[in-house]
């Protein structure tokens, strides 16, 4: 630490680092971002100069040898997370790791063992669980489940007890995207592994968090393990997650929609900017601020977001040329996850998304890929999803 602030290092200085990690850590009042590290020395040097950092290197072991460094952010390709995390744990550095934590369960086990033996804290940046909109959606869901209320005009069956299926909740996640979002490294079987392990870990983790303390018990999947696909996860209490991911969509409409049906109610979150609650007396719709908003005068909520998007794209030749100079981003929880991880280090409290969560999302991704390849519904054995490592 330095003057009460945590000293950090960025390992991996690509596009995502520039959009989230580097600015978020530089702006954090409890963090001093000291190092930029990338396998390409020129990329590390460019990040150092762009964010006025103290040091740059192409060797992550040089970072680990710095006694001042408290934690590292790992934003490299998926295939090299393990050696970096093992080196950090051995050096006593806490780790903030991009998703997925690992590509395979064997790698995840090795990471979990390293974290335990090193006595460090690890946080996986499965940020959706930390977005303000989804935090609020889960809060409303739990409140309604605990004490269901209905509109006075609503017909509710009273002649018979509800059937078991009628008491179960369903979380539907619809992802529509353009395949040009994903570079070839995402689809490389060694470095990226395809979009289930590279992207759908987000929503598999979200389901585990949303329905906790239930555990996943069964998984079905269909489509392509590389691009468009669907996944259904059944949880131990009977609730289920259904994810539908299409890469044949359009940038002209928001990517993510979340819907929960439970106890004669529909709870909906539209692209992190607006939550709507149907069938719950007194529940008020909510709007949420963008993380980066160049048009605050246009208001908040989904319709306002679409107006902002239209203004953003009017006359734009290439959005990639302005996305970092004039950022326009909804709040998916990146800053909240960093804030929570920093607090867990300073206060010695549990990580907001620890290595067990990282393992489970990796393992479920593996099972989904296997289910697609074998055309089978697969069990999620409790002895696997709750590993006991020494």
N, C-alpha and C positions, 0 to 999 in steps of 0.2 A: 504494500500500500504506500501511497504518497500523500501526506497531509490529509489523512482520513478518506482518501478516494482509492477505489480499486484500479489497478493498472491492468490494461488488457492488450491483447494482440489479435489482429485479424489475419487468419490463415485462409487464403483464397480470396483474390481481389477481382472477381469477375463482375458481371452485370448485376447480380443480386446484391453483392456487397455494396455496390455504389448506390443502389436504390433503397436499401434498408440498413444493413449493418454499420457501414462507415458513418453515415450521418447520424443514425440513432445513438451510437456510442459516443460520438463527438459532442452531441448535444446533451448527454446525460450528466446531471450534476454530480453524481457519485462515481463517475468513470473517467479515467484518463486513458485514451487510446494511444498507445506508445508505438506499436509495431504494425507494419504492413508486411505480410509474407505471401509470396506466391511462387509457384514453380517457375514462372517466367519472371526473371529479375526486373525486367523493364516494367511489368505490370505492378509489381510491388513498389517500385520507385515512383511510378505515376500516381499511385494511391497515396503514397507518403507526401508528395508535393501537393496533390489536390486537396488533402485534408490537413495539411500542415502537421504531420506526424514527426516523431523523433528519429525513427529508424526503419529501414527496409532491408529485406533479405529474401533469398530464394531457398533458404534452409530452415525448416521449422525447428530443427534441433537447436539452432542459435537462439530462437525464442525461448525454448524450454530451459536453456542455460541461464537466462536472465533472472536473477533472484527477485527482481522487483515485480515481475509479472504475476498477477493473481489469477487471471482466467484468460482463456483463449476462445475465440469464436471460430469454428471450423465450417467453412463454406466452400469446400473443395468438391471435386467429383466424388460420388458415393463410394467408389472402390478403394479410396485411401483414407477413409475415416478411421479405421481400426488402428493402423500404426501411429497416427497422430494422437489419438486418444490414449493409447497405451503409453506413449512417451510423456504426455501431459500428466497422466495419473502417476507415473513413476517420479516425475518432477514435482508433484504436489500442486499442480495447477488445476483449478476448476475448469470445466468444459461446457461451453454453449455450442451445441452441434446442430447443423442444418439437418433437415429431414432428407431421406430416412436415416436413422441412426446407423443402420447397417443394411446390407442387401440380402443377407442370409442369416438364419438363426445361429449358425455356428459363429459368425462374426459378432452377432449380438451377445452371445454367451461370453465371448472373450472380452468384449467391452464391459459387460456387467461385472465380470470378475476383476478386471483392472480397476474399475471405479471402487469396488468394495475394498480391494487390497490397498489402494492408494489413499483411501479415506477422503476422497474428493467429492464434490457435488457435480452432477451432470444434468443438464437441461437440454431436451430435444426441442427444436423450434417448430413443433407442431402447433402453430400459432392459432388455428381456428378456435380452439377451446378458450382462448384468451380474448377473442374479439368482444367488444362491449355488446354488440347485438346478440351474439349467441350466448353470452353469459346471462343476459336478461331473458332470452328465450327459455333457457333451462330453469331459471328461477321461477318464471311463470308456470312452466310445466310442472315442477315439483309442488308448487303451491296448489295447483288445480288437482293434481293426483292425490294430494293429502286431504283435500276437502273439496270434492267436485260440487260445482254449482251450475245451475242451468237457467236459461231464460224462462220467465213465467209462462210463456205461450208454448214452450217446447214440449213435445210428447216424450215422456219417459215411461218405459215399461215398468209397471208395478205388479202385474199379475204373477210374474215369475221372477226368480233370481236371474241375474245376468249370466249368460254362458261364459265359460272361461275365455273364449276368444274375444268377447266383448270388453273384457277388462284389460286387454293388452294394448300397448302403445306401439305406434309405427312412426319411424323417422324416415322420411323420404328426402333424399338429396339429389337434385338434378344439376348436373354440370354440363354446360354447352360451351364449346370452345372451338377455335379454328386450329387446325393441326399445325399451322405455321408458328404457333406459340412455342413449339418444341424443336430445339435444334437436334441434329443427328446424335449428339452425345447422350441426349435423353433416351434415345431408342437403341443405342449401342448395348448389346447384351452384357458386356463386361463393365462398362463405366456407368451406364444409366439404368439398364435393366427393363426399360419400358415404363409406361405411364401408371401401371398399378403400383409398382414399388416406388416410382419417382414422384407421383402425385396423389394417388388414392390413399396412400398412407395417412394423408391429412384427414380424410373423412372416415377412415376406419378408426383412427384414434379418436376422432370426434364422437363416434358412436359409443366407443368404450367409455369415454368420459361422460357422455350424456346419460347413459344408462347405469353408470356405476352406483352401487357396488356389484351389480350383476356382471357376470363373466360371459364372454362369447362361448357358445357350445356347438355351433354348426354353421357351415358356410357353403353357399352355392354361388357360382359365377358363370358368366357366359360372355361371348364376344371374342375380342382379341386381347391377349395379354400385353400387346405392344401399344395399341391405340384404344379405340372405343370399346367399352365393356360395361357390364353390369355386375353388381355384387349384392347378395343378400346375406346378412349375418343375423342369426338367431341368438338371443341372450338367455341366460339361465332362468330369468323370471317370465319368459314368454314374449318379451318385447323384441322388436326387430328393426334393423336398419336396412333400407334398400337404397343403393347408390346406382344412378344411371349416368354414365360418363360418355359424352359424345364429342368427338373431335371434328365433326362435320358441321359445326354451328358457325356463328358469326360474331365478330367483334362489335357489331352494331347493337347488341343486346347484352346485358350483364350476364356474367358467367355462372353465378351460383345462386340457387334457390333451396331453402330449407323449409320443410313442412312436417309438423308433428300432429298426428291425430290421436286423441286420448280422451276417454270419458265424455263422449259426445261434444268434443271441442276440436277446433283446428287452430293451431298456433303456427304462424308463418313468418319467416325472416327473409326479406328480399335484399340480397346482395349487400348485407351488412349496413344498410342505410335506413331500413324501415322494418319494424315488426308489427304484424297485424294479428289480432286475437278475435276469433269468432266462436260464439257459443258460450262465452264466459261472462256473466253479468258483471258490469263495472270495470272490466279490463279495458284499459286505454291503449290505443295504438301508440307506438314509440318511434321516434326518428333519432338518428345517430350521425354525429359529425364525421366528415371525411378525415383521413389522416393528413392528406395534403389537398387543399381546396383553393384553387385560384379564382373561384367564382362564388364566394360566400354570400354575395348579395342576391343570389338566385334561390336562397332558402335551403331547407333540409328535406329529407325524405326521398322516396323512389322517383316520383315525378320530377322533383327538382334535380335529382341526379341525371335523369335523361336529358333535361334541358341543358345541364352543364356539359354533358357528353356531346350534344349537338353543337354547342358553341365551341367546344374543344376541337371538333373535327372540321368545322367550317374553314375551308381554304387551306387545310393542312396537307402539305405534300407528302410527308412521311412522319407519322407519330413517333417513331423511334428516335428521330432527331431532336424532339423536344421533351421526351418523357422524363429525363433527368434534370433538364434545365428549368422546366416548368412542370413539376410533378403533379399528378392528378390521381389520387389513390384513396380508395375506401379503407376503413380501419379494420384490417383482418387480424389484429391482435399482436403484431410484431413488437410494438413498443411496450405493450402491457407485459408480454412475455419477458422481454429484457428487464423491465422494471422489477418484475417478480423474482427473476433469477438473481439480480443484484441484491435485492432485499434478503433472499434466502442465504446468500453468502454472508452478508453483513450481520444478519440476525441469527445465523446458524439454525434455520428452519428448513423443512423439506422443500425439495425442488418442485416447481410448478408443473413440470412434465419430465419425470425422471427416467432412468434407464429401463425400468420395467415397462413404462408406457412405450418407450422406443422399441423395446423387444416385441411387445404385443402387436404393434402396428406392422413391424417387419414380418412377424410370423403369420399374421392374417393375410398379408399381401402374398406371401409364399403360397399359402393354402389356396387363395383365390386363383393364382396362376395355375396351380396343380388342378383345381376344379375345372378350369377352362380346358386344359389339355386332356383331361380324362373324361370329361362330360359326367362328372359325379358330384353329388353333395358329400361334403367331407365333415367328419366330426372335428371338434376342437378339444382335444383331451385336456382335462383339468391339470394333469401332472405336467403337461408341456406348457400351458399358458400361465402356470404359476411355478416357475422353476425355482429350485432351491440350490443355490450355488455357494460353495465354500471357498 
